[in-house]
Amino acid sequence: MPRRIEAALTHIPDPVLSIALIVLGVLIGWAVHAAVFGWLCRLAERRSGMLRQIVTRVRAPARLALIMVFVAAAATLAPLSEREAGIIRQINLLIIIALAGWAALTAMQVLAAVYLRDFQLDAADNLLARKHVTQFRILQRVAATLIVVVTIAAALMTFDGVRQYGVSLLASAGAAGLVVGLALQPLLKNLIAGIQLAITQPIRIDDALIVEGEWGNVEEITSTYVVLRIWDWRRLVLPLSYFIEKPFQNWTREGSELIGMVLLYADYTLPVEALRAQVKEILDASALWDRKVMAVQVTDFRETTMEVRILASAGTAGRVFDLRCELREKVMAWLQAEHPAALPQRRLQIPAQAQPQGGPPASAGGTRTGRSEPAEAGLAGRA
């Protein structure tokens, strides 16, 4: 039987036989992968979620690796010429390099999933989670960029022409390296800034920032830029180097709790103690107040009003903003209902009218005072 098969194969042209064997290798590798990972998926469904994640992430690289193994085995059996065998070897080498880079990226993703599974950003006190998530994600993106660059460089160096060109370029034209370095300066600058941000962490994921006059939360930190989600759902995109070189406000650097301030300008007749009691009542009834900071203080006197500062704390920047709005609304409603005279007023004093020569001054109602009364009395006596 093997002799008959061998005799039948001798009648098939070499190119057709080589293609058929390589296609057969691809199909066998695909079938083996489907069988093995079908069993692994059924096994992972009964185990932890982490095993399912690992199986899902390594599925595609494993398929490519198995296909490459069976194609390499088929190439050894195929009647290939030296040139064709060299092409197959070159393709296999490129696939091995690509698989190494893919495996490194996959391993990093699995490590990230394992490391970050205990840190939840939606927790009430998420400072520690934001710290670890930000640090790991920045380093992960920087490492991914370096892995991609090294993988592409290694793949290009497998071609003799490219390798010789690169060696001769480095040996004879140092100025070209300087030009390339200057051209890549923004990329390298942001990569280095990303490493600095990961280590020093002036910003973290979900931090509340004021940048360029805009208030928002850090939504994403990539290897080259930061996405700030502004309060009205716009997105402000800034390079990583911005947060190293320029000043900005971070409202949640050491914690998510913040103190909100409300300034009230009222008449001097405002009863401050009654206002303090009313503010305490408003905060006690509010679900936004965290019961930590409450203060009502007269902080300034002006020509017509006095300045009263109300302080109250809340758990997050968003809750502080809502709490300040609630305080403004309810304090103003209380003033209008209970102490309308304490609202800002402008007082005017009308001076007495100038007296005419030889006559008595006129009163505010237009009647004359002073000598008019005795004159009337004298007229009455004569009558």
C-alpha positions, 0 to 999 in steps of 0.5 A: 500500500505505501508503494502504491501511494508513493507511485501515485505521488510520483505522477503529481507535479512537485509544486502541486504536491508541495502546496497540497502538503502545506495546505494539509499541514494547515488543516491538521494544525487547525483541527488539532487546535480546535480539538485541544481548545474545545476540551480546555474551554469545557474544562475552564467553564467548571473552574475559576474565571481566571482560567477562562481568561487565560484560555481565551487570551492564548487561543489565537497565539496557540492556533498560529503556533500549531499551524506553524509546527505542522506546516514546518513538518509538511515542508520537510516532506514536500519536494521543495527546491532550495529557494522554496525551502528558504522562503518557507524557513524565512516565513517560519522565522518571521512567524516565530518572532511574531509569536514571541511578541504576541506571547509577551503581549498576552502574558502581560495582559494575563498578568494585568488581569490577575494583578488588577482583579482585586482593585475595583474603581467603582468602590466608595474609597477607590484611592488605592485602586486608582493608584495601582490601576494607573501605575500598571496600565501606564507601564503596560502600555509603555511595555507594549509599545517597546515589545511591538518596536522590538518585534518589528525590528527583529523581523526586519533584521531577518532580511539580509538587505535590511540588516546590512543597510542598518549596519552600514547606516550606523557605521557610516552616517551617525548624523542620520541617527541624530535626525531620526532621534529628533524626528522621534523626539515627541514619541520618546518624550511621551514614553519617558513621561509615561514612565515618570507618571507611573512612578510618581503618579501626579494623576491617576485613573478617575482623578478629578482635575482642573486643566486648561480651565476645564473640570473633569475626570481622568478617563484613560491614560495611554502610552502617549496621551491622557483623555480627560472626561469633562463634566459635560461629556466632552473629552480633552486630550492632552499629551503625557508630557503636559502633566510633567511640564505644566501646572494643573489642579488635582482634587483627588491626589491624596483622597476623594473627599473634598470640602465645598465652599458657598459664599453668601452676601447678606445684609448686616441684619442677618442672624448668623446663629440662626443661619448656622442652625439652618445650615446644620439642619440642611446638611443633616437631611442631605444624603450628600454630606459625609458628616465630617466638615461643617462651618458657617463663618463671617469672613469679610465686611463690605460697604453694604453687605457682609460675606458669610462662608459656608463649608461642607464636605462630601465623598467625591468631587461630584457630590461636593458640587451637588452639595454646594448647589443644594446649600445655595438653593435651600439657604436662599429659600430660607432667607426669602421665607424667614429673613427677607430683610437680611437679603442685600439692600441698598439704603439711601438717606434723603437730606433735608431740603435747603431753607429759603431765605427768610422762611422756615424749612419745609418738612419731608411731606411738604409742610413748613415747620418752625415759625408757621405754627406761632403765626397761625396762633397769632392770627387765631388770637386776633380773630 
